[in-house]
Amino acid sequence: MSQISIDIIVPYLQNDFQFTQTIKNIESYVNKLNNIRLQNIIVVHDKDLDENIDILENFDYVKLISIVQGKDIKHALKQGVLASTSKLIYIYYDIDLPNVIDDLTETINYSQNYDVIVHLNNITTKLITQNLFIKIFFTFTRKIIHIFLKIRFDDFKYKIKLLNSDIKDIFLNCKNEVLEFDLEFLYLCNRKKIRVKEIIFLSKDKNENKLTFSEYFKFVKEIINVLYVHEPRFKVLKRFVVYAIIGFSGLSMDMLLFYLLAIVLNVNVYISNFFSMALGFTNNFFWNAHFNFKKKDRLFNRYIKFASIAIFGIFISNVIIYIFYNLLGFSEIASKLISIIIIVIIQFYLNSKITFRN
């Protein structure tokens, strides 16, 4: 049987007195495998960590890569994958363990039929919490993965352990280095029909088999980030939601100023309405220009277009209310709500295409 070359990537971002022993164990373990030929143990280390580095230079298989202090593990892994030249790339996370994980052989065996091997912690709803809200949230996030990402995972704590060098460009092209769950890489693999194998792994540390609320929050945030980067339709949806929230803030300011001027200070109702609407327009324009559409050039021209579309929206709103209230017999409130929904959509589309276009 011909041997398959493998590079093992080990991030070393903090001092660990057991680290050199870990490298020895990795080297000894892999060299005992008949079908695997160890090519490199790529140690990606913080350049300010002097401890153990001089010793590692004497190891036969160790290849040292120095990175700038403060970089996270994602950056370290990317540098390791970039430096790899073997057919298989194995990512070794557990640098603090004195013994090599004995599942390497099982992982390697799957490499003949799969391009990516993922380790999953065996997490169930019973292990998570007895809190009903968290369980509901757990179920919801699993459904989100199914619907939007088309990835079938039974839990969220997973780590990429092995990948074929033929697809390492996918890993290197992941755009978000701060993500914690490797979801972007797995999402891209799914889009490209890459074969992924999931291996259940139950940690001896019971806390590793549970999920905290903060981890839920990070996971949902990662889903949103992945969809925002890779799904144009989701980017439009997110922008629309922000647009609606900004619109609500503008409406609140409009009503508050109108109340202060017309009711409290007894200013003429039409003058009060003019200034309150102007405040609402300005508020909405400012936040949309700077934080939603991120267009900061030609602000005066854009403001005129934004205000014109808002005035146009008032006219269309009156037409919609007339149709639903006078012609179709809807109540005043129902007609108003329907008009708001329609106008928000129309104004969002017009502002996207006219006010905030490139």
C-alpha positions in Angstrom: 0.0 0.0 0.0 1.4 3.4 -1.0 1.8 5.9 1.7 0.0 9.2 1.8 1.9 12.3 2.8 0.5 14.4 5.6 1.3 17.8 7.2 0.1 18.3 10.7 -0.6 21.9 11.7 -0.1 22.9 15.4 -0.9 26.5 16.5 1.3 27.6 19.4 0.1 30.9 20.6 0.8 30.7 24.3 3.6 29.1 26.4 3.0 25.5 27.4 5.6 23.5 29.3 4.2 20.3 27.7 4.4 21.5 24.1 7.7 19.8 23.2 6.5 16.5 24.5 3.3 16.9 22.5 5.4 17.3 19.3 7.4 14.2 20.2 4.2 12.2 20.7 2.8 13.4 17.4 6.0 12.5 15.6 6.2 9.1 17.2 2.5 8.3 16.7 2.4 9.1 13.0 5.6 7.3 12.1 4.0 4.1 13.4 1.2 4.3 10.8 1.8 2.1 7.8 -0.2 4.1 5.3 0.9 7.6 6.3 4.1 9.4 5.7 4.7 12.4 7.9 6.1 15.2 5.9 6.0 18.2 8.2 4.7 19.2 11.6 4.0 22.9 10.9 4.2 24.8 14.1 2.7 28.3 13.8 3.9 30.3 16.7 3.7 33.8 18.2 7.0 35.4 17.3 7.4 36.7 20.9 7.2 33.1 22.3 10.9 32.1 22.8 10.2 29.2 25.1 10.5 25.8 23.4 11.1 27.4 19.9 14.9 26.8 20.0 14.3 23.2 21.0 11.8 22.6 18.2 14.4 23.6 15.6 16.2 20.4 16.3 13.2 18.2 15.5 13.4 16.4 12.1 9.9 17.1 10.9 9.2 20.5 12.5 8.7 23.5 10.2 8.4 26.8 12.2 6.2 29.7 11.0 6.3 32.9 13.0 3.3 35.3 13.1 2.7 38.7 14.7 1.7 38.7 18.3 -2.1 39.0 19.0 -3.3 37.1 15.9 -6.0 34.6 16.6 -6.1 30.8 15.9 -7.9 31.3 12.6 -5.0 33.4 11.3 -2.5 30.8 12.6 -4.3 28.0 10.9 -4.5 29.9 7.6 -0.7 30.4 7.7 -0.2 26.7 8.4 -2.5 25.6 5.6 -0.8 28.0 3.2 2.6 26.5 4.0 1.5 22.9 3.7 2.7 20.9 0.7 1.3 17.4 1.5 -1.7 15.6 0.1 -3.5 15.7 3.5 -3.6 18.4 6.1 -4.4 17.6 9.7 -5.2 20.3 12.2 -4.1 19.5 15.7 -5.9 21.7 18.3 -5.1 20.0 21.6 -1.5 21.3 22.2 -2.1 21.2 25.9 -2.6 17.5 26.0 0.5 15.3 26.8 -0.8 12.4 24.6 -1.8 12.4 21.0 -5.5 11.8 20.3 -5.8 8.2 19.1 -8.5 9.0 16.5 -6.0 10.1 13.9 -6.0 6.7 12.2 -9.8 6.7 11.9 -9.7 10.2 10.5 -7.1 9.2 7.9 -9.1 6.2 6.8 -12.1 8.4 5.9 -9.8 10.6 3.7 -10.1 8.1 0.9 -13.8 8.9 0.4 -14.1 12.4 1.8 -12.3 15.7 1.3 -13.0 17.2 4.7 -13.3 15.5 8.1 -15.0 17.3 10.9 -15.1 16.4 14.6 -18.4 17.0 16.4 -18.9 17.0 20.1 -21.7 14.7 20.9 -24.1 17.3 22.2 -27.8 16.7 22.8 -30.6 18.9 24.2 -30.4 16.9 27.5 -26.7 17.9 27.9 -27.2 21.5 27.1 -29.6 22.9 29.7 -33.0 22.5 31.3 -33.9 26.1 30.4 -36.8 25.9 28.0 -35.8 29.1 26.2 -32.3 27.8 25.4 -33.8 24.6 24.1 -36.1 26.5 21.8 -33.3 28.7 20.7 -31.1 25.5 20.1 -33.9 24.0 17.9 -34.3 27.3 16.0 -30.6 27.7 15.1 -30.5 24.1 13.9 -33.4 24.9 11.6 -31.6 28.0 10.4 -28.6 25.9 9.3 -30.9 23.5 7.4 -32.8 26.2 5.6 -30.1 28.8 4.8 -26.8 27.0 4.8 -27.9 23.5 3.7 -25.6 21.9 6.3 -26.9 19.2 8.5 -25.3 19.4 11.9 -26.7 18.0 15.1 -24.7 20.4 17.2 -22.5 23.5 17.0 -19.2 22.5 18.6 -17.2 21.1 15.7 -13.7 21.5 14.5 -12.2 20.8 11.1 -9.6 18.1 11.6 -8.5 17.0 8.2 -8.7 18.3 4.7 -7.5 17.4 1.3 -4.9 19.7 -0.2 -6.9 19.9 -3.4 -9.5 22.1 -1.6 -7.2 24.1 0.7 -7.9 27.2 -1.5 -11.5 27.2 -0.1 -10.1 27.3 3.4 -7.7 30.1 2.5 -10.4 32.1 0.8 -12.6 32.3 3.9 -13.1 36.0 4.4 -13.8 36.2 8.1 -10.9 35.2 10.3 -12.6 35.9 13.6 -15.3 33.2 13.3 -15.0 30.4 15.9 -16.9 27.5 14.5 -15.5 27.0 11.0 -19.0 27.4 9.5 -17.9 29.6 6.6 -15.5 27.0 5.3 -18.1 24.2 5.6 -20.7 26.4 3.9 -18.4 27.0 1.0 -17.6 23.2 0.8 -21.4 22.6 0.6 -21.8 25.1 -2.2 -19.0 23.4 -4.2 -20.4 19.9 -3.4 -17.3 18.9 -1.4 -17.6 15.6 0.4 -17.7 16.2 4.2 -17.6 13.5 6.9 -18.7 14.1 10.4 -17.2 12.1 13.2 -18.8 12.2 16.6 -16.4 12.9 19.4 -17.4 13.0 23.0 -15.0 15.1 25.1 -13.9 13.7 28.5 -14.5 17.3 29.8 -18.2 17.4 30.4 -18.2 21.2 30.0 -17.0 20.7 26.4 -20.2 18.8 25.7 -22.5 21.6 26.7 -23.4 24.9 25.1 -23.6 28.2 26.9 -25.8 31.1 25.9 -22.8 33.1 24.8 -21.8 30.3 22.4 -25.4 30.3 21.0 -25.0 34.1 20.4 -21.7 33.7 18.7 -23.1 30.9 16.5 -26.1 32.9 15.4 -23.8 35.9 14.7 -21.6 33.6 12.6 -24.6 32.5 10.5 -25.5 36.1 9.9 -21.9 37.0 8.9 -21.7 34.0 6.5 -25.0 34.8 4.8 -24.1 38.5 4.6 -20.8 37.8 2.9 -21.9 35.0 0.5 -25.6 35.5 -0.1 -26.6 38.7 -2.0 -30.3 38.2 -1.2 -29.6 38.1 2.5 -27.5 41.2 2.3 -30.5 43.0 0.8 -32.8 41.5 3.5 -30.4 42.7 6.3 -30.2 46.2 4.7 -34.0 46.3 4.5 -34.4 45.4 8.2 -31.9 48.1 9.2 -33.8 50.5 6.9 -37.1 49.7 8.7 -35.5 50.1 12.1 -34.0 53.5 11.2 -37.4 54.5 9.7 -39.1 53.7 13.0 -36.6 55.8 14.9 -37.3 58.7 12.5 -41.0 58.3 12.9 -40.6 58.4 16.7 -38.6 61.6 16.5 -41.1 63.1 14.1 -44.0 62.4 16.4 -42.1 63.6 19.5 -41.1 67.0 17.9 -44.6 67.5 16.5 -46.1 66.9 20.0 -43.6 69.4 21.6 -44.2 72.1 19.0 -47.9 71.7 18.3 -49.2 70.6 21.7 -46.8 71.9 24.3 -45.6 75.1 22.6 -48.8 75.7 20.6 -46.9 76.3 17.4 -49.0 76.3 14.2 -49.8 72.7 13.3 -48.5 73.0 9.7 -45.3 74.6 10.8 -44.9 72.0 13.5 -45.5 69.2 10.9 -42.9 70.7 8.5 -40.2 70.8 11.1 -41.0 67.4 12.6 -41.0 65.7 9.2 -37.8 67.5 8.3 -36.2 66.1 11.5 -37.5 62.6 10.7 -36.1 62.8 7.1 -32.8 64.0 8.3 -32.5 61.4 11.0 -33.3 58.6 8.5 -31.0 59.9 5.8 -28.1 60.3 8.2 -28.2 56.8 9.6 -28.9 55.2 6.2 -26.1 57.1 4.5 -23.5 56.5 7.1 -24.3 53.1 8.5 -26.7 51.2 6.3 -25.8 52.0 2.6 -22.4 53.6 3.6 -22.6 56.4 1.0 -20.8 59.6 2.3 -20.3 61.4 -1.0 -22.6 64.0 -2.6 -24.6 64.1 0.6 -26.7 67.2 -0.3 -27.8 65.7 -3.6 -28.6 62.4 -1.9 -30.6 64.2 0.8 -32.7 66.0 -1.8 -33.5 62.7 -3.5 -34.2 61.0 -0.1 -36.6 63.8 0.9 -38.3 63.7 -2.5 -38.9 60.0 -2.2 -40.3 60.5 1.3 -42.7 63.2 0.0 -43.7 60.9 -2.9 -44.3 58.2 -0.3 -46.7 60.4 1.6 -48.8 60.9 -1.6 -48.8 57.2 -2.4 -49.7 56.5 1.2 -52.8 58.6 1.0 -53.8 56.8 -2.2 -53.4 53.4 -0.5 -55.4 54.5 2.5 -58.2 55.8 0.2 -58.3 52.5 -1.6 -58.4 50.3 1.5 -60.5 52.6 3.7 -63.0 54.2 1.3 -63.3 51.6 -1.5 -62.6 48.2 0.2 -64.0 49.0 3.7 -61.0 48.4 5.9 -60.7 50.2 9.2 -58.6 53.3 9.5 -55.9 51.6 11.5 -55.7 48.6 9.2 -55.6 50.8 6.1 -52.8 52.8 7.7 -50.7 49.7 8.6 -51.1 48.3 5.1 -50.0 51.7 3.7 -46.9 51.7 6.0 -45.8 48.2 4.9 -46.2 49.0 1.2 -44.6 52.4 1.4 -41.5 51.2 3.4 -40.9 48.6 0.7 -41.4 51.1 -2.2 -39.2 53.7 -0.5 -36.5 51.2 0.3 -36.4 50.1 -3.4 -36.3 53.7 -4.7 -33.7 54.8 -2.2 -31.5 51.8 -3.0 -31.7 52.4 -6.8 -31.7 56.2 -6.8 -30.6 57.9 -3.6 -27.8 55.5 -2.5 -26.7 54.1 -5.8 -23.0 54.1 -6.6 
